[in-house]
Amino acid sequence: MPFVSVKMLEGRTKEQKKKLIKSITASVSESLGIDENHVWVAVEEFPADEWGLGGELASDRIKAKKDGGK
């Protein structure tokens, strides 16, 4: 049974996550030629203060972008 782990910043809706899980499941099922019921997908969400990107906290980058920066 394939297990796919998705890690991302929090903030997506339940519907967006359902769509993502459905899409990943279909892709893995088709690629491996297995039944979709055998594909596991886990979504882990993290606050932007707990994620780094390019040597900075993601929260700082998001704030800078909102403020017209990077």
Buried (B, 14 or more C-beta within 10 A) or exposed (E): EBEBEEEEBEEBEEEEBEEBBEEBBEEBBEEEEEEEEEBEBEBEEEEBEEBEEEEEBBBBBBEEEEEEEE
